[in-house]
Amino acid sequence: MKLNMADDEIPHAYWKACFNLAAQSTTGSTTSDVQEIDEEKRAWLYAALADYSRNSDPALLMKKHVKTLFDISHQGEPNDEQAQLIEQVLQALIDLTGDSDLAINFGKIGGYQLLKWLLRQSRPNLKCQTAELIAELAQNHIQSQQALYNSHIMPVLVSLLKSDDQLIIVRRKALYALSCMIRGCLDAASLFCGLGGIKYVVNLLNAEDDQLKAKCCFFLRNLLNEIPQQTGKYMIFDSVVDMSLLSMINCLIEEKDETMQEEAMNLLHTVVSNSKKACLAMNTTDACLKTKFENLCELWKAEHHDQEKIQLCEEILKLCIPTE
């Protein structure tokens, strides 16, 4: 009897479920009613389970999708048809890796080897989907975060932030992937800082896309809060002040987008809470940042803005009062 799939390739759980179903269906039968399955039915059962397993088992589906990507990667630049197939496969992998066990399996079957190749594709949509996949792999999963750190994928993601040739949506997705890689993973956060990543994110605060600027503020605040003091935390805070971050934040707060205002204020609060240099910079005559901020706070009070926003504004101003 020739089978299309080896016994050990069909998950044990499927055989167990099949046995339980058979046991339930023969309950109450006499011995004479129960017969050993013949070769033809055995072959049919193997084929049915193999087909179901091949098309339904998540681990096997992931293996199949990764193999598809490997096959395409060995054929040079993907054509339009192959690019469409890559999109479908990436979406399937994004859905599958939401399961933490499958996220680990992705690395075990060599999936990380494909990420650089995918991020370097010329098509922006493939870069975006790959960044989403990286984010899904890393999200709240320290083992996958460490594996991604070891895969040397971060320099490629940082280069997407750095390059002016990249579309805004690509930069936004790259930032999302980096955020998931860094959250709670000190090795990844340290590497990001070492690659000059903070400077590139600060530069993106000048972008024309409000959503990207808000996400950059959120990213910087979380990153700065996560860096332990013993790793030169305050030096990093001082370095962002040297990058003209405060004046950029002030410009963002003066804009009308409320989400961006909120994220910019939260970032400013984090910076002035941890850097004396930032407090001094807020008080310099040249910049007049503190004066501008005071005027803005009074305007918000007069216009009856959200009370929490006004309280945060007042707290920032208190932190900026010069101390001996």
JODAZI-V431567 format. One line per field, one symbol per residue. ss: DSSP state (H for helix, E for strand, L for the rest). A space follows every 50 residues. Layout:
ss=???
This chain:
ss=LLLLLLHHHLLHHHHHHHHHHHHHHLLLLLHHHLLLLLHHHHHHHHHHHH HHHHHHLHHHHHHHHHHHHHHHHLLLLLLHHHHHHHHHHHHHHHHHLLLH HHHHHHHHLLHHHHHHHHHLLLLHHHHHHHHHHHHHHHLLLHHHHHHHHH LLLHHHHHHHHHLLLLLHHHHHHHHHHHHHHHLLLHHHHHHHHHLLHHHH HHHHHHLLLHHHHHHHHHHHHHHHHHLLHHHLHHHHHHHHHHLLHHHHHH HHHHLLLHHHHHHHHHHHHHHHHHLHHHHHHHHLLLLLHHHHHHHHHHHH HHLLLLHHHHHHHHHHHHHLLLLL
